[in-house]
Amino acid sequence: MKSWWQPFRHAMNGLRQSIREERHMKVHVTVGAIVLLVAFLLPLTSVERAILFLTVGIVISAEMFNTAFERVVDLVTQEWHPLAKAVKDIASGAVLVLALTSIAIALCIFIPYLVQ
Ligand SMILES: Nc1ncnc2c1ncn2[C@@H]1O[C@H](COP(=O)(O)OP(=O)(O)OP(=O)(O)O)[C@@H](O)[C@H]1O
């Protein structure tokens, strides 16, 4: 019988695999850990900390979706194809939008505490 935690183990396997194999993922996880550490060192409000948690989680999830898109494209074709390029470029563009948005959010939250 399939155990109830089997899907969780598969999900954790996906998370480990993307951290191991994707250099951008390593960057997002490292920056995310630093942001959350600073969030607990500064006297932020609970809502500010929650926004930062959400931001870090969204960027890491987006990078994982991007990786999944790349894998699907590579599964479909190893040849150069304009649609393969479009899918990969759009997916990584989505991560870029979220990463830039996250930087803006982090600056909005941190700057008032750092300039005091
Ligand atoms: N089959 C393909 N056909 C056309 N262009 C491709 C193809 N595979 C990759 N590319 C182009 O090369 C870029 C890098 O693709 P690759 O699969 O190496 O991902 P990556 O280096 O892990 O990307 P990222 O840095 O965005 O995570 C894509 O964004 C796309 O422009």
The ligand as an ORCA input file, in Angstrom:
! r2SCAN-3c Opt
* xyz 0 1
  N      15.995     23.092    -27.796
  C      16.270     24.407    -27.815
  N      15.921     25.146    -28.884
  C      16.171     26.483    -28.929
  N      16.788     27.165    -27.957
  C      17.146     26.501    -26.847
  C      16.932     25.077    -26.726
  N      17.421     24.690    -25.510
  C      17.899     25.791    -24.937
  N      17.741     26.885    -25.709
  C      18.162     28.274    -25.411
  O      19.233     28.252    -24.488
  C      18.861     28.899    -23.253
  C      19.426     28.141    -22.080
  O      18.817     26.880    -22.044
  P      19.287     25.714    -21.044
  O      18.444     24.527    -21.272
  O      20.772     25.576    -21.141
  O      18.868     26.284    -19.640
  P      19.714     26.914    -18.464
  O      21.089     27.307    -18.887
  O      19.542     26.045    -17.294
  O      18.787     28.199    -18.429
  P      18.485     29.199    -17.283
  O      19.845     29.826    -17.047
  O      17.478     30.127    -17.895
  O      17.936     28.399    -16.121
  C      17.319     28.941    -23.284
  O      16.812     30.024    -22.535
  C      17.033     29.082    -24.783
  O      17.169     30.439    -25.201
*
